[in-house]
Amino acid sequence: MNDENKLELLKMSWELHSQVETAYLNNLAKQGDSEWLEKQRLLLADMALHLLQTAMESGDIKLDRLRDNLYAILTISDQFLPTANLKIATEKIYK
């Protein structure tokens, strides 16, 4: 993928990020509410977009941002995949 394509993808990702983040912030659900998992899905989508942005930036991948992105995705995903033991993976990311 050339730099022009990457820039276009990054631009689109920021537009999507804005929409997803707005939807997340407008969802007032708290843990235990029936809408909580929907709010967490939005947060997961937000973090996935951040991962996309980290992966598509020009130059060397910023490992600190990659670690942060993966940590967030695994932490949020843990509630959707409780038997996958994702907490164990999160403990290893910063080692």
Backbone as numpy.savetxt, mean C-alpha at the origin, in Angstrom:
# Nx Ny Nz CAx CAy CAz Cx Cy Cz
10.47 -0.93 -20.01 9.62 0.25 -20.01 10.52 1.48 -20.01
10.25 2.40 -20.87 11.10 3.59 -20.94 10.66 4.63 -19.89
11.50 5.65 -19.71 11.24 6.65 -18.68 9.93 7.40 -18.90
9.59 7.65 -20.15 8.34 8.36 -20.45 7.13 7.54 -19.99
7.16 6.23 -20.25 6.08 5.35 -19.81 6.00 5.29 -18.28
7.16 5.24 -17.65 7.19 5.22 -16.18 6.59 6.50 -15.61
6.94 7.64 -16.19 6.40 8.91 -15.71 4.88 8.96 -15.87
4.38 8.47 -16.99 2.94 8.44 -17.21 2.25 7.54 -16.20
2.85 6.39 -15.93 2.31 5.46 -14.94 2.31 6.09 -13.55
3.39 6.77 -13.21 3.46 7.45 -11.92 2.40 8.54 -11.81
2.18 9.28 -12.88 1.17 10.34 -12.88 -0.21 9.73 -12.62
-0.52 8.64 -13.32 -1.81 7.97 -13.13 -1.93 7.43 -11.71
-0.82 6.92 -11.17 -0.88 6.35 -9.82 -1.19 7.42 -8.79
-0.67 8.63 -8.98 -0.97 9.71 -8.04 -2.43 10.15 -8.12
-2.99 10.10 -9.32 -4.42 10.41 -9.48 -5.27 9.37 -8.77
-4.93 8.10 -8.98 -5.63 7.02 -8.28 -5.45 7.13 -6.77
-4.23 7.42 -6.36 -3.93 7.56 -4.93 -4.83 8.62 -4.30
-4.99 9.72 -4.97 -5.83 10.80 -4.45 -7.27 10.32 -4.25
-7.79 9.59 -5.20 -9.16 9.08 -5.10 -9.30 8.06 -3.97
-8.36 7.14 -3.90 -8.41 6.10 -2.87 -8.24 6.72 -1.48
-7.30 7.63 -1.34 -7.07 8.26 -0.05 -8.28 9.07 0.40
-8.92 9.77 -0.52 -10.13 10.52 -0.18 -11.23 9.58 0.30
-11.42 8.47 -0.40 -12.43 7.49 0.00 -12.10 6.92 1.39
-10.82 6.66 1.64 -10.40 6.15 2.95 -10.71 7.16 4.04
-10.34 8.41 3.82 -10.55 9.44 4.83 -12.03 9.72 5.06
-12.86 9.53 4.05 -14.29 9.76 4.18 -15.02 8.59 4.85
-14.36 7.46 4.95 -14.93 6.30 5.61 -14.64 6.44 7.11
-15.66 6.67 7.88 -15.49 6.93 9.31 -15.57 5.68 10.18
-15.55 4.52 9.56 -15.64 3.26 10.30 -14.50 3.12 11.29
-14.83 2.50 12.40 -13.84 2.17 13.43 -13.78 0.65 13.54
-12.66 0.16 14.08 -12.51 -1.29 14.22 -13.72 -1.85 14.95
-14.28 -2.91 14.41 -15.48 -3.51 14.97 -16.74 -3.13 14.22
-16.72 -2.00 13.50 -17.85 -1.59 12.69 -17.98 -2.50 11.47
-19.19 -2.57 10.92 -19.41 -3.41 9.74 -18.63 -2.92 8.53
-18.30 -1.65 8.47 -17.57 -1.09 7.33 -16.05 -1.09 7.53
-15.58 -1.62 8.65 -14.14 -1.59 8.96 -13.29 -2.27 7.89
-13.70 -3.46 7.46 -12.90 -4.18 6.47 -12.88 -3.45 5.13
-13.96 -2.77 4.79 -13.97 -1.97 3.57 -12.95 -0.83 3.68
-12.89 -0.21 4.84 -11.91 0.85 5.06 -10.49 0.28 4.96
-10.28 -0.91 5.49 -8.96 -1.54 5.43 -8.59 -1.92 4.00
-9.58 -2.29 3.20 -9.32 -2.57 1.78 -8.84 -1.31 1.07
-9.45 -0.18 1.40 -9.00 1.09 0.81 -7.57 1.41 1.24
-7.27 1.17 2.50 -5.91 1.41 2.99 -4.92 0.49 2.29
-5.30 -0.75 2.07 -4.44 -1.69 1.36 -4.19 -1.22 -0.08
-5.23 -0.73 -0.73 -5.08 -0.20 -2.09 -4.15 1.01 -2.09
-4.28 1.86 -1.09 -3.41 3.03 -0.96 -1.95 2.61 -0.83
-1.69 1.61 0.01 -0.33 1.14 0.21 0.20 0.44 -1.05
-0.67 -0.24 -1.77 -0.25 -0.89 -3.02 0.16 0.16 -4.05
-0.54 1.28 -4.07 -0.15 2.36 -4.98 1.20 2.95 -4.59
1.45 3.06 -3.30 2.77 3.53 -2.85 3.86 2.56 -3.29
3.58 1.27 -3.22 4.55 0.27 -3.68 4.80 0.43 -5.18
3.76 0.63 -5.95 3.91 0.88 -7.37 4.80 2.09 -7.63
4.57 3.15 -6.89 5.38 4.37 -7.05 6.84 4.12 -6.70
7.07 3.38 -5.64 8.43 3.05 -5.25 9.12 2.23 -6.34
8.39 1.28 -6.90 8.97 0.40 -7.92 9.22 1.12 -9.24
8.43 2.13 -9.56 8.51 2.78 -10.86 9.42 4.01 -10.90
9.87 4.47 -9.75 10.76 5.63 -9.75 12.05 5.31 -10.48
12.57 6.30 -11.17 13.83 6.12 -11.90 14.99 5.93 -10.93
16.02 5.30 -11.41 17.21 5.07 -10.60 17.08 3.83 -9.74
18.00 3.72 -8.82 17.98 2.56 -7.92 16.74 2.61 -7.02
16.21 1.44 -6.74 15.05 1.38 -5.85 15.46 1.78 -4.44
14.66 2.59 -3.82 14.95 3.05 -2.46 14.51 1.96 -1.49
15.49 1.26 -0.94 15.20 0.10 -0.12 14.43 0.44 1.15
14.68 1.60 1.73 13.93 1.99 2.92 12.45 2.16 2.61
12.14 2.75 1.47 10.74 2.91 1.06 10.13 1.56 0.71
10.89 0.70 0.06 10.40 -0.63 -0.26 10.05 -1.40 1.02
10.93 -1.34 1.99 10.66 -2.00 3.28 9.39 -1.44 3.92
9.26 -0.12 3.93 8.08 0.51 4.52 6.81 0.09 3.79
6.86 0.09 2.46 5.70 -0.32 1.67 5.30 -1.76 1.98
6.27 -2.65 1.98 5.98 -4.06 2.23 5.48 -4.29 3.65
6.07 -3.59 4.60 5.63 -3.72 5.99 4.16 -3.33 6.12
3.80 -2.21 5.52 2.41 -1.75 5.60 1.46 -2.73 4.92
1.82 -3.21 3.75 0.97 -4.15 3.02 0.79 -5.45 3.81
1.87 -5.98 4.34 1.78 -7.21 5.12 0.97 -7.02 6.39
1.16 -5.89 7.05 0.44 -5.62 8.29 -1.06 -5.52 8.04
-1.46 -4.80 7.01 -2.87 -4.67 6.68 -3.44 -6.01 6.21
-2.68 -6.72 5.41 -3.14 -8.00 4.84 -3.32 -9.07 5.90
-2.64 -8.94 7.02 -2.71 -9.94 8.08 -4.14 -10.20 8.53
-4.97 -9.16 8.57 -6.35 -9.36 9.02 -7.21 -10.08 7.98
-6.78 -10.05 6.72 -7.49 -10.75 5.67 -7.00 -12.19 5.52
-5.76 -12.44 5.90 -5.15 -13.77 5.80 -4.59 -14.19 7.17
-5.45 -14.36 8.14 -4.97 -14.60 9.51 -4.14 -15.86 9.68
-4.31 -16.85 8.83 -3.54 -18.09 8.99 -2.20 -18.05 8.25
-1.91 -16.95 7.56 -0.67 -16.86 6.79 0.53 -16.43 7.64
0.30 -16.05 8.87 1.39 -15.63 9.77 2.23 -14.49 9.18
1.56 -13.51 8.63 2.28 -12.39 8.01 3.04 -11.56 9.04
2.63 -11.60 10.29 3.36 -10.87 11.34 4.81 -11.33 11.42
5.04 -12.62 11.19 6.40 -13.16 11.21 7.23 -12.51 10.11
6.64 -12.36 8.94 7.36 -11.72 7.82 7.67 -10.26 8.15
6.73 -9.57 8.77 6.96 -8.15 9.07 8.13 -7.98 10.06
8.28 -8.94 10.94 9.37 -8.86 11.91 10.75 -8.96 11.24
10.80 -9.59 10.09 12.07 -9.80 9.39 12.43 -8.70 8.42
11.47 -7.87 8.06 11.71 -6.86 7.02 12.80 -5.86 7.41
12.85 -5.47 8.65 13.81 -4.44 9.08 15.11 -5.01 9.63
15.31 -6.31 9.52 16.55 -6.91 10.00 17.62 -6.84 8.95
